[in-house]
Amino acid sequence: MNPHLPACLAERLRHPLPGAALDERFSPRPNPWPDERVIPAEARPAAVLILLYPREDAWHIPLILRPTDSTVHSGQICFPGGAVEPGETTAAAAVREFHEELGDDGTPLELLGTLSPWHVRASNYLITPWIGCCAVRPRFTPNPVEVAEYFEVPLTHFLDPANFSSHDREFRGNRYRFPHFAWAGRCVWGATCRILGELVTILLEKNVL
């Protein structure tokens, strides 16, 4: 485990990010939204938190499984996060949503910077992904209303090409091929896959793990 990873990431996030250059690998094929780079004026701001913390001599991040309900992202694996409230910054929203969904045991949390924002057509959210870190593993207390299950995933898992694949899915009467990261027999796809894809891309640039 590289103890300098948070500092390396914070420095990297100050510079231009891959962003739209990731479309080919981490977007569905054929792309159901050919104009996805055009962000509607009415898009709703949202934020997620990718939290790095040490566990068993490796950097980990938590992912959550949304409960199966009637919402757009029902039953999907994603990062803790949600809508930005009026008067709130994306940074504040990312931290608030993280604590609301996975608890707050008082462990100090440092924000390192943001990845590229992604517009999710299905929900019309413009997501700002924040990366944060803790010096020790927090004690998680998931909120059962918002979290059906949570997973602590080694960051190296997503860097292994064997854990990246794709699957077919029907959307609005058509079949598409969606890329995904595999974890615990499940598919991490959609916006979460794209956000992870950018994180993996910048981690591989200099092999900072």
N, C-alpha and C positions, 0 to 999 in steps of 0.2 A: 504494500500500500504506500503510495507516494504522499507523504504528509504535506507536500507543497501544492497538491492539486487545487485546493480552493484559491490560492494566490495565482496560480497559472491560469485558472479559468477566469478569475476576475480581470486579469490583464487581457486575456483574449477577447472577452466580451466588450472591451472598449473599442474594438476595431470592427470593420465591416464583416458581416456574417454571410454564410452561404445563401440563406433565404430561398428565393425562388429557384435557384440553381438546383435545388433538391427535388423539384417536381417530378422529374423522370423516374426516379427510383422510389419515391415515397408517396406518390399519388396513384389513384386507381386508374386502370386502363380498360377501355377508353375512358378518358376523363369526362365525367358527366357535367363538369362545370368548366368549359373551355375559357370562360372569362373570369376565373376565380381570383385573378390578381386585381380585379376591379372591386374595390370595397364599397358597398352601398353606404350612403350617408346615414341611413337609419340603423346601421349595424350597432349592436349593443356591446359595450365594453365588458370584458371579463378578464380574469387572471387566474393562473395556476401557479403552484409552487413545486419545484423540483428540489427536494431537500437531500443534500449529501450528509452522511454521517458515518463514522467508523463502526464496524461490527465484525468481529472475528478476523481482524487484520485485513479488512477490505472495505472500500467505500460502498455504501448501499444507498438506495433511494426507495421511498415507500410509494406504492401504487394502491389504488382503492378500486373495489368492484361496486358499481352503483346498484342499488336495489332494483328489482324488476318491477316497474310501475308503468305509468302512462307517459313519462317524460321522453324527450327526444333521445337522450343518451342512456336510457334504461338498460341495465344489465351489461354495461360496457366497463372495461378496465380503463382507468384514467388517472391523472394526477389530482390531488386535492385542489379544489378551486371552485370558482363560481362567478356570478355577476358582480360588477363593481357598483357599489351603492352611490347615490347622489352625494357629491362633495368628497368622494373618496378617491385616493390614488390607486393605480393598479398594484403598487407595492403593498399598500395597506390592505387591499382586498385579498391579495394572495396569502398574506400572513393570517388575516382574520379567518378566511375560509379554511386554511390548513388547521388552525386551532379548533374551529367549530366542528370539523369532520374527524380529526384524529387526536384532539385533546391538547391541553397545554399544561405541561408539568413544570414549567418555569425554566426549562433548558434554554440558555441564550442562543439566539438564532441570528446569523449574519447574512444579509443579502449581498450577493456577488455581482448581479447584473441580470440583463434580460437576453433571451434569445429572440429571434424574429417573431413578430406577431403573425397569427394565422387567423383568417376569416373562415368560420365554419358555416357553410351554406345551410345545412339542415336546421340549425338553431339560430342563425344570424348573429352569432357571437363573434366579436373580434377579440381573440385571446392573446394576452401578453404573458408569456412564460417567464417567470422569475426563477433564478437559481439561487438557492441559499445553502448554508451549511451549519452544522452543529459540531462542536468539538467532541461531544460524546453522544451516544445513542439516546434519543428521547424515549420516555415511556409512553407508548401510544394507548389512548383510550378512545376507540372509534365510536362515533355517534351512530347507533343502529338505524336511525331514521334516514341517514344519508349514506351510510357505508354498510354494505352487506358482508364484505370481507376485505381485509387488507393484506398486502404482500410486501415483504422486505426483500428487495432484489439486489444482488451484487451488480455494481455498475459494469463490471467486466462481462456479465452475461449478455449485454446488448452489443458488445463489441465483437462477439463471436459470430461469424457469418452463418454458422450452423443454426443459429437461433433466429434468422431472418428468412421469411418466406412470403407466400401470398395465398389467397383463397378466393373462391368465387362467391359472390353475394348478389342477390337481386335487389334492385333499387328502382322504384317507379316503373316496374314492369320490364326492366332490362337487366341483363347480366353484366357484371363488372368483375374485374380482377383486382382485389384490394391487397396491398402489401401489409405485412404485419410482423411484429416481433412475437415469438412464442414464449410463453411463460406458464408453468404449471398446467400444461395441457390446454391452455386458453390462448386466444389471439388478442394481441394489443394492436389495434388498428385505428384508422381514422386520424383525427387531429393529434391524438396522443402518439401514434406511430410517427407522424411527420415531425412533431416536436422532438421526440427521441432521436429521430434520424439526424436532425441538425446537431443535437448534442453529441451523438456518436461521431459525426463528421469532424467536428472541431476537436474532439478528444484524440482522434486518429491522426490529426495533422502533425502533432509533435510527440505522439505516444507518451502523454503525460501521466498515464496510470502506472 
